[in-house]
Amino acid sequence: MNIAAVSKKYGIPSDTLRYYERVGIIPPVTRDEKGYRTFTEYDQNWVFFAKVMRKAGVSVEALIEYGTLFRQGREESQEARTTLLVEQRELLTERIKEMQQTLEYLNYKIEGNPEHLKEFEKKLEQQQDRKEVR
């Protein structure tokens, strides 16, 4: 599958795929006799992994480290890769917890106490009016 097809399939711009390959988030992609990228199933699995991890908020740096560790040897770096993924899971769990708290607060503002929301918005408008006068 060429880069345009992979880009469309995974919703990742071609330039981003090239960047991921250049910095080591995904391993070097298979090339055809003309030098064009031909994404094998293996390559596409790496693209999927990168997409999912980035959507989860995993940093580019962490993904580069993971890719580097993987290329050092699967068995030699298994423990370090697992540690990295566990750390990322902990960060993601904390972000989910924070987002859940924010969602609950929004639900409270919208559904639980509409008069409180109106009063809050009124105060914000007054503060904004004071800023504009200055």
VEXKOL-121471 format. One record per atom (N, C-alpha, C): residue in three letters; atom name; x, y, z. Coordinates in Angstrom, 3 decimals, padded with zeros to 6 digits. Atoms other than C-alpha are relative to their C-alpha. Layout:
BEGIN
PT; ALA; CA; X; Y; Z
...
//
This chain:
BEGIN
PT; MET; N; 000.860; -001.163; 000.000
PT; MET; CA; 000.000; 000.000; 000.000
PT; MET; C; 000.912; 001.232; 000.000
PT; ASN; N; -000.843; -001.190; 000.071
PT; ASN; CA; 001.459; 003.386; -000.943
PT; ASN; C; -000.343; 000.981; 001.116
PT; ILE; N; 000.154; -000.937; -001.111
PT; ILE; CA; 001.772; 006.359; 001.390
PT; ILE; C; -001.338; 000.732; -000.050
PT; ALA; N; 001.290; -000.697; 000.106
PT; ALA; CA; -001.340; 008.096; 000.035
PT; ALA; C; -001.126; -000.875; 000.537
PT; ALA; N; 001.039; 000.919; -000.466
PT; ALA; CA; -003.481; 005.019; 000.706
PT; ALA; C; 000.069; -000.184; 001.514
PT; VAL; N; -000.161; 000.151; -001.452
PT; VAL; CA; -002.042; 004.578; 004.203
PT; VAL; C; -000.441; 001.277; 000.705
PT; SER; N; 000.420; -001.288; -000.552
PT; SER; CA; -002.553; 008.264; 004.880
PT; SER; C; -001.519; 000.070; 000.100
PT; LYS; N; 001.469; -000.017; 000.016
PT; LYS; CA; -006.203; 007.963; 003.909
PT; LYS; C; -000.572; -001.026; 000.973
PT; LYS; N; 000.511; 001.080; -000.846
PT; LYS; CA; -006.741; 004.663; 005.721
PT; LYS; C; 000.063; 000.359; 001.485
PT; TYR; N; -000.198; -000.278; -001.424
PT; TYR; CA; -005.382; 005.924; 009.058
PT; TYR; C; -000.272; 001.453; 000.384
PT; GLY; N; 000.294; -001.401; -000.300
PT; GLY; CA; -006.253; 009.610; 008.739
PT; GLY; C; 001.209; 000.762; 000.519
PT; ILE; N; -001.245; -000.650; -000.395
PT; ILE; CA; -002.641; 010.684; 009.129
PT; ILE; C; 000.613; 000.598; -001.264
PT; PRO; N; -000.597; -000.611; 001.194
PT; PRO; CA; -001.115; 013.184; 006.681
PT; PRO; C; 001.287; -000.706; -000.430
PT; SER; N; -001.213; 000.631; 000.535
PT; SER; CA; 001.622; 011.813; 004.428
PT; SER; C; 001.258; 000.599; 000.609
PT; ASP; N; -001.171; -000.648; -000.601
PT; ASP; CA; 004.064; 014.378; 005.801
PT; ASP; C; 000.251; -000.507; 001.415
PT; THR; N; -000.139; 000.523; -001.363
PT; THR; CA; 003.390; 013.098; 009.314
PT; THR; C; 000.560; -001.414; -000.031
PT; LEU; N; -000.537; 001.361; 000.125
PT; LEU; CA; 004.034; 009.520; 008.207
PT; LEU; C; 001.489; 000.040; -000.315
PT; ARG; N; -001.422; -000.142; 000.319
PT; ARG; CA; 007.342; 010.595; 006.683
PT; ARG; C; 000.786; 000.440; 001.236
PT; TYR; N; -000.639; -000.468; -001.236
PT; TYR; CA; 008.201; 012.440; 009.899
PT; TYR; C; 000.141; -001.146; 000.998
PT; TYR; N; -000.058; 001.132; -000.926
PT; TYR; CA; 007.332; 009.403; 012.025
PT; TYR; C; 001.121; -000.961; -000.387
PT; GLU; N; -001.066; 000.896; 000.457
PT; GLU; CA; 009.678; 007.315; 009.900
PT; GLU; C; 001.369; 000.642; 000.234
PT; ARG; N; -001.281; -000.692; -000.116
PT; ARG; CA; 012.457; 009.928; 009.922
PT; ARG; C; 000.507; 000.036; 001.442
PT; VAL; N; -000.432; -000.115; -001.401
PT; VAL; CA; 012.497; 010.324; 013.728
PT; VAL; C; 000.016; -001.334; 000.736
PT; GLY; N; -000.084; 001.325; -000.607
PT; GLY; CA; 012.071; 006.618; 014.457
PT; GLY; C; -001.221; -000.454; 000.768
PT; ILE; N; 001.228; 000.466; -000.641
PT; ILE; CA; 008.501; 006.400; 015.706
PT; ILE; C; -000.464; -001.284; -000.669
PT; ILE; N; 000.237; 001.243; 000.733
PT; ILE; CA; 007.928; 003.827; 012.991
PT; ILE; C; 001.321; -000.384; -000.660
PT; PRO; N; -001.248; 000.431; 000.625
PT; PRO; CA; 010.753; 001.724; 011.560
PT; PRO; C; 000.031; 000.391; -001.477
PT; PRO; N; -000.083; -000.304; 001.428
PT; PRO; CA; 012.039; 002.372; 008.040
PT; PRO; C; -001.006; -000.848; -000.792
PT; VAL; N; 001.056; 000.660; 000.767
PT; VAL; CA; 009.214; 001.550; 005.646
PT; VAL; C; 000.615; -000.681; -001.224
PT; THR; N; -000.428; 000.745; 001.172
PT; THR; CA; 009.694; -001.015; 002.908
PT; THR; C; -000.098; 000.889; -001.234
PT; ARG; N; -000.012; -000.791; 001.239
PT; ARG; CA; 010.572; 000.537; -000.471
PT; ARG; C; -000.052; -000.932; -001.201
PT; ASP; N; 000.020; 000.774; 001.236
PT; ASP; CA; 009.854; -000.685; -003.973
PT; ASP; C; 001.264; 000.305; -000.811
PT; GLU; N; -001.210; -000.157; 000.816
PT; GLU; CA; 012.432; -000.809; -006.804
PT; GLU; C; 000.250; 001.444; -000.428
PT; LYS; N; -000.148; -001.419; 000.353
PT; LYS; CA; 011.793; 002.894; -007.564
PT; LYS; C; 000.250; 000.874; 001.239
PT; GLY; N; -000.256; -000.744; -001.223
PT; GLY; CA; 012.301; 003.906; -003.931
PT; GLY; C; -001.245; 000.535; 000.680
PT; TYR; N; 001.241; -000.458; -000.617
PT; TYR; CA; 008.650; 004.573; -003.179
PT; TYR; C; -000.346; -000.878; 001.202
PT; ARG; N; 000.413; 000.745; -001.194
PT; ARG; CA; 007.330; 003.578; 000.209
PT; ARG; C; -001.144; -000.948; -000.362
PT; THR; N; 001.043; 001.004; 000.152
PT; THR; CA; 005.285; 000.395; 000.148
PT; THR; C; -000.258; -000.562; 001.391
PT; PHE; N; 000.306; 000.386; -001.373
PT; PHE; CA; 003.634; -000.121; 003.503
PT; PHE; C; -000.532; -001.423; 000.035
PT; THR; N; 000.429; 001.378; -000.199
PT; THR; CA; 003.456; -003.795; 004.356
PT; THR; C; -000.958; -000.035; 001.190
PT; GLU; N; 000.855; 000.142; -001.184
PT; GLU; CA; 001.114; -005.131; 007.008
PT; GLU; C; 000.784; 000.352; 001.259
PT; TYR; N; -000.878; -000.325; -001.135
PT; TYR; CA; 004.032; -004.880; 009.447
PT; TYR; C; 000.122; 001.511; 000.156
PT; ASP; N; -000.131; -001.459; -000.037
PT; ASP; CA; 004.557; -001.211; 008.549
PT; ASP; C; -001.312; 000.648; 000.452
PT; GLN; N; 001.302; -000.557; -000.364
PT; GLN; CA; 000.844; -000.513; 008.861
PT; GLN; C; -000.319; -000.232; 001.474
PT; ASN; N; 000.189; 000.235; -001.435
PT; ASN; CA; 000.789; -002.097; 012.314
PT; ASN; C; 000.717; 001.074; 000.817
PT; TRP; N; -000.720; -001.072; -000.684
PT; TRP; CA; 003.411; 000.439; 013.373
PT; TRP; C; -000.740; 001.330; -000.148
PT; VAL; N; 000.773; -001.233; 000.211
PT; VAL; CA; 001.366; 003.273; 011.839
PT; VAL; C; -001.201; 000.023; 000.933
PT; PHE; N; 001.158; 000.087; -000.895
PT; PHE; CA; -001.698; 002.090; 013.749
PT; PHE; C; 000.419; 000.244; 001.445
PT; PHE; N; -000.518; -000.175; -001.361
PT; PHE; CA; 000.326; 001.864; 016.967
PT; PHE; C; 000.287; 001.474; 000.271
PT; ALA; N; -000.333; -001.421; -000.168
PT; ALA; CA; 001.637; 005.418; 016.480
PT; ALA; C; -001.257; 000.847; 000.085
PT; LYS; N; 001.244; -000.774; -000.004
PT; LYS; CA; -001.836; 006.754; 015.711
PT; LYS; C; -000.723; -000.135; 001.339
PT; VAL; N; 000.722; 000.256; -001.247
PT; VAL; CA; -003.440; 005.152; 018.756
PT; VAL; C; 000.719; 000.658; 001.179
PT; MET; N; -000.768; -000.559; -001.116
PT; MET; CA; -000.658; 006.215; 021.090
PT; MET; C; -000.031; 001.525; -000.012
PT; ARG; N; 000.056; -001.464; 000.069
PT; ARG; CA; -000.633; 009.819; 019.835
PT; ARG; C; -001.384; 000.507; 000.392
PT; LYS; N; 001.362; -000.398; -000.383
PT; LYS; CA; -004.430; 010.021; 020.164
PT; LYS; C; -000.190; -000.092; 001.509
PT; ALA; N; 000.082; 000.157; -001.449
PT; ALA; CA; -003.994; 008.864; 023.745
PT; ALA; C; 000.853; 001.038; 000.724
PT; GLY; N; -000.802; -001.051; -000.604
PT; GLY; CA; -001.592; 011.740; 024.311
PT; GLY; C; 001.432; -000.389; 000.297
PT; VAL; N; -001.384; 000.413; -000.215
PT; VAL; CA; 001.650; 009.784; 024.352
PT; VAL; C; 000.899; 000.930; -000.811
PT; SER; N; -000.880; -000.972; 000.644
PT; SER; CA; 004.478; 012.166; 023.520
PT; SER; C; 000.802; -000.629; -001.141
PT; VAL; N; -000.858; 000.426; 001.103
PT; VAL; CA; 006.529; 011.969; 020.358
PT; VAL; C; 001.297; -000.582; 000.565
PT; GLU; N; -001.250; 000.453; -000.598
PT; GLU; CA; 009.614; 011.580; 022.547
PT; GLU; C; -000.122; -001.420; 000.561
PT; ALA; N; 000.211; 001.341; -000.559
PT; ALA; CA; 008.169; 008.543; 024.333
PT; ALA; C; -000.110; -001.034; -001.116
PT; LEU; N; 000.128; 000.936; 001.119
PT; LEU; CA; 007.273; 006.942; 020.996
PT; LEU; C; 001.337; -000.230; -000.696
PT; ILE; N; -001.345; 000.168; 000.574
PT; ILE; CA; 010.762; 007.584; 019.628
PT; ILE; C; 000.803; -000.951; 000.873
PT; GLU; N; -000.716; 000.882; -000.919
PT; GLU; CA; 012.196; 005.948; 022.736
PT; GLU; C; -000.473; -001.439; -000.140
PT; TYR; N; 000.538; 001.349; 000.156
PT; TYR; CA; 009.870; 002.972; 022.335
PT; TYR; C; 000.533; -000.634; -001.283
PT; GLY; N; -000.492; 000.530; 001.272
PT; GLY; CA; 010.848; 002.555; 018.679
PT; GLY; C; 001.481; -000.348; 000.063
PT; THR; N; -001.434; 000.254; -000.157
PT; THR; CA; 014.539; 002.807; 019.542
PT; THR; C; 000.230; -001.271; 000.802
PT; LEU; N; -000.135; 001.203; -000.832
PT; LEU; CA; 014.184; 000.201; 022.276
PT; LEU; C; -000.387; -001.248; -000.784
PT; PHE; N; 000.461; 001.160; 000.762
PT; PHE; CA; 012.258; -002.115; 019.960
PT; PHE; C; 001.068; -000.456; -000.999
PT; ARG; N; -001.010; 000.342; 001.010
PT; ARG; CA; 014.954; -001.945; 017.298
PT; ARG; C; 001.297; -000.519; 000.629
PT; GLN; N; -001.187; 000.530; -000.682
PT; GLN; CA; 017.630; -002.754; 019.915
PT; GLN; C; -000.081; -001.507; 000.156
PT; GLY; N; 000.193; 001.432; -000.165
PT; GLY; CA; 016.182; -006.209; 020.151
PT; GLY; C; -001.190; -000.246; 000.891
PT; ARG; N; 001.253; 000.220; -000.722
PT; ARG; CA; 012.841; -007.460; 021.272
PT; ARG; C; 000.234; -000.522; 001.408
PT; GLU; N; -000.182; 000.615; -001.311
PT; GLU; CA; 014.048; -009.631; 024.115
PT; GLU; C; 000.901; 000.838; 000.898
PT; GLU; N; -000.935; -000.794; -000.784
PT; GLU; CA; 016.913; -007.382; 025.206
PT; GLU; C; -000.663; 001.219; 000.637
PT; SER; N; 000.596; -001.244; -000.499
PT; SER; CA; 014.662; -004.345; 025.653
PT; SER; C; -001.439; -000.169; 000.478
PT; GLN; N; 001.394; 000.239; -000.396
PT; GLN; CA; 011.376; -005.984; 026.652
PT; GLN; C; -000.357; 000.689; 001.311
PT; GLU; N; 000.294; -000.591; -001.309
PT; GLU; CA; 011.578; -004.823; 030.258
PT; GLU; C; -000.087; 001.529; -000.096
PT; ALA; N; 000.003; -001.464; 000.135
PT; ALA; CA; 012.413; -001.223; 029.304
PT; ALA; C; -001.234; 000.471; -000.772
PT; ARG; N; 001.195; -000.368; 000.769
PT; ARG; CA; 009.595; -001.115; 026.723
PT; ARG; C; -001.248; -000.133; 000.863
PT; THR; N; 001.153; 000.194; -000.890
PT; THR; CA; 007.127; -002.503; 029.245
PT; THR; C; -000.060; 001.116; 001.028
PT; THR; N; -000.048; -001.094; -000.980
PT; THR; CA; 008.239; 000.071; 031.822
PT; THR; C; -000.497; 001.294; -000.632
PT; LEU; N; 000.432; -001.212; 000.694
PT; LEU; CA; 007.775; 002.865; 029.290
PT; LEU; C; -001.510; -000.012; -000.213
PT; LEU; N; 001.446; 000.088; 000.235
PT; LEU; CA; 004.279; 001.645; 028.411
PT; LEU; C; -000.789; 000.111; 001.300
PT; VAL; N; 000.674; -000.109; -001.300
PT; VAL; CA; 003.330; 001.290; 032.083
PT; VAL; C; -000.031; 001.462; 000.451
PT; GLU; N; -000.039; -001.429; -000.346
PT; GLU; CA; 004.459; 004.883; 032.707
PT; GLU; C; -001.026; 000.788; -000.817
PT; GLN; N; 000.950; -000.699; 000.861
PT; GLN; CA; 002.395; 006.064; 029.744
PT; GLN; C; -001.437; -000.324; 000.396
PT; ARG; N; 001.336; 000.382; -000.462
PT; ARG; CA; -000.603; 004.121; 031.002
PT; ARG; C; -000.378; 000.786; 001.249
PT; GLU; N; 000.262; -000.766; -001.222
PT; GLU; CA; -000.300; 005.846; 034.383
PT; GLU; C; -000.331; 001.452; -000.326
PT; LEU; N; 000.282; -001.376; 000.408
PT; LEU; CA; -000.164; 009.270; 032.724
PT; LEU; C; -001.379; 000.105; -000.641
PT; LEU; N; 001.303; 000.007; 000.660
PT; LEU; CA; -003.171; 008.407; 030.574
PT; LEU; C; -001.123; -000.188; 001.010
PT; THR; N; 001.005; 000.229; -001.037
PT; THR; CA; -005.102; 007.109; 033.580
PT; THR; C; -000.260; 001.287; 000.782
PT; GLU; N; 000.149; -001.264; -000.729
PT; GLU; CA; -004.463; 010.388; 035.400
PT; GLU; C; -000.744; 001.023; -000.859
PT; ARG; N; 000.709; -000.940; 000.882
PT; ARG; CA; -005.586; 012.433; 032.369
PT; ARG; C; -001.474; -000.371; -000.120
PT; ILE; N; 001.400; 000.443; 000.073
PT; ILE; CA; -008.748; 010.334; 032.087
PT; ILE; C; -000.738; 000.396; 001.273
PT; LYS; N; 000.602; -000.374; -001.285
PT; LYS; CA; -009.439; 010.919; 035.782
PT; LYS; C; -000.301; 001.503; 000.030
PT; GLU; N; 000.207; -001.447; 000.032
PT; GLU; CA; -008.999; 014.676; 035.337
PT; GLU; C; -001.132; 000.374; -000.961
PT; MET; N; 001.057; -000.280; 000.975
PT; MET; CA; -011.217; 014.679; 032.251
PT; MET; C; -001.361; -000.426; 000.541
PT; GLN; N; 001.257; 000.470; -000.599
PT; GLN; CA; -013.881; 012.664; 034.101
PT; GLN; C; -000.500; 001.005; 001.029
PT; GLN; N; 000.385; -001.009; -000.984
PT; GLN; CA; -013.864; 015.221; 036.910
PT; GLN; C; -000.540; 001.248; -000.698
PT; THR; N; 000.467; -001.159; 000.757
PT; THR; CA; -014.224; 018.023; 034.380
PT; THR; C; -001.365; -000.266; -000.601
PT; LEU; N; 001.300; 000.367; 000.571
PT; LEU; CA; -017.083; 016.200; 032.678
PT; LEU; C; -001.091; 000.033; 001.070
PT; GLU; N; 000.978; -000.017; -001.091
PT; GLU; CA; -018.856; 015.721; 035.993
PT; GLU; C; -000.335; 001.435; 000.400
PT; TYR; N; 000.226; -001.396; -000.340
PT; TYR; CA; -018.416; 019.416; 036.780
PT; TYR; C; -000.865; 000.680; -001.065
PT; LEU; N; 000.818; -000.564; 001.076
PT; LEU; CA; -019.801; 020.394; 033.372
PT; LEU; C; -001.435; -000.492; 000.077
PT; ASN; N; 001.350; 000.553; -000.134
PT; ASN; CA; -022.759; 018.067; 033.823
PT; ASN; C; -000.747; 000.672; 001.151
PT; TYR; N; 000.615; -000.686; -001.136
PT; TYR; CA; -023.424; 019.646; 037.201
PT; TYR; C; -000.433; 001.410; -000.399
PT; LYS; N; 000.303; -001.368; 000.409
PT; LYS; CA; -023.282; 023.129; 035.701
PT; LYS; C; -001.185; 000.033; -000.962
PT; ILE; N; 001.044; 000.008; 001.030
PT; ILE; CA; -025.567; 022.195; 032.812
PT; ILE; C; -001.321; -000.518; 000.548
PT; GLU; N; 001.224; 000.683; -000.394
PT; GLU; CA; -028.067; 019.874; 034.462
PT; GLU; C; -000.377; 000.202; 001.465
PT; GLY; N; 000.268; 000.043; -001.423
PT; GLY; CA; -027.713; 020.052; 038.193
PT; GLY; C; -000.393; 001.314; 000.630
PT; ASN; N; 000.261; -001.271; -000.641
PT; ASN; CA; -027.929; 023.725; 038.889
PT; ASN; C; -000.006; 001.118; -001.042
PT; PRO; N; 000.010; -000.991; 001.075
PT; PRO; CA; -028.980; 025.886; 035.926
PT; PRO; C; 000.009; 001.443; 000.505
PT; GLU; N; -000.018; -001.365; -000.533
PT; GLU; CA; -029.532; 028.952; 038.109
PT; GLU; C; 001.412; 000.410; 000.397
PT; HIS; N; -001.393; -000.264; -000.369
PT; HIS; CA; -025.991; 028.690; 039.426
PT; HIS; C; 000.811; 000.317; -001.258
PT; LEU; N; -000.689; -000.238; 001.265
PT; LEU; CA; -024.738; 028.534; 035.823
PT; LEU; C; -000.315; 001.394; -000.526
PT; LYS; N; 000.388; -001.342; 000.466
PT; LYS; CA; -026.698; 031.650; 034.893
PT; LYS; C; 000.711; 001.074; 000.824
PT; GLU; N; -000.665; -000.969; -000.882
PT; GLU; CA; -025.266; 033.504; 037.897
PT; GLU; C; 001.501; 000.071; -000.313
PT; PHE; N; -001.429; 000.068; 000.339
PT; PHE; CA; -021.736; 032.376; 037.035
PT; PHE; C; 000.264; 000.733; -001.310
PT; GLU; N; -000.181; -000.651; 001.294
PT; GLU; CA; -022.106; 033.507; 033.410
PT; GLU; C; -000.233; 001.512; 000.113
PT; LYS; N; 000.270; -001.423; -000.209
PT; LYS; CA; -023.546; 036.848; 034.571
PT; LYS; C; 001.244; 000.675; 000.592
PT; LYS; N; -001.221; -000.544; -000.592
PT; LYS; CA; -020.447; 037.407; 036.736
PT; LYS; C; 001.113; 000.105; -001.039
PT; LEU; N; -001.018; -000.040; 001.050
PT; LEU; CA; -018.200; 036.559; 033.812
PT; LEU; C; -000.248; 001.166; -000.955
PT; GLU; N; 000.340; -001.113; 000.892
PT; GLU; CA; -020.046; 039.045; 031.591
PT; GLU; C; 000.334; 001.332; 000.650
PT; GLN; N; -000.309; -001.242; -000.702
PT; GLN; CA; -019.671; 041.755; 034.242
PT; GLN; C; 001.511; 000.240; 000.029
PT; GLN; N; -001.458; -000.126; -000.015
PT; GLN; CA; -015.956; 041.069; 034.528
PT; GLN; C; 000.516; 000.398; -001.379
PT; GLN; N; -000.404; -000.322; 001.355
PT; GLN; CA; -015.615; 041.203; 030.749
PT; GLN; C; -000.327; 001.467; -000.319
PT; ASP; N; 000.395; -001.395; 000.224
PT; ASP; CA; -017.515; 044.518; 030.618
PT; ASP; C; 000.989; 000.948; 000.684
PT; ARG; N; -000.962; -000.839; -000.710
PT; ARG; CA; -015.123; 045.967; 033.243
PT; ARG; C; 001.329; 000.062; -000.722
PT; LYS; N; -001.261; 000.032; 000.752
PT; LYS; CA; -012.116; 044.872; 031.181
PT; LYS; C; -000.088; 000.882; -001.234
PT; GLU; N; 000.160; -000.780; 001.228
PT; GLU; CA; -013.512; 046.503; 028.063
PT; GLU; C; -000.020; 001.495; 000.294
PT; VAL; N; 000.065; -001.402; -000.380
PT; VAL; CA; -014.089; 049.802; 029.908
PT; VAL; C; 001.399; 000.546; 000.262
PT; ARG; N; -001.365; -000.435; -000.339
PT; ARG; CA; -010.459; 049.979; 031.032
PT; ARG; C; 000.758; 000.303; -001.203
//
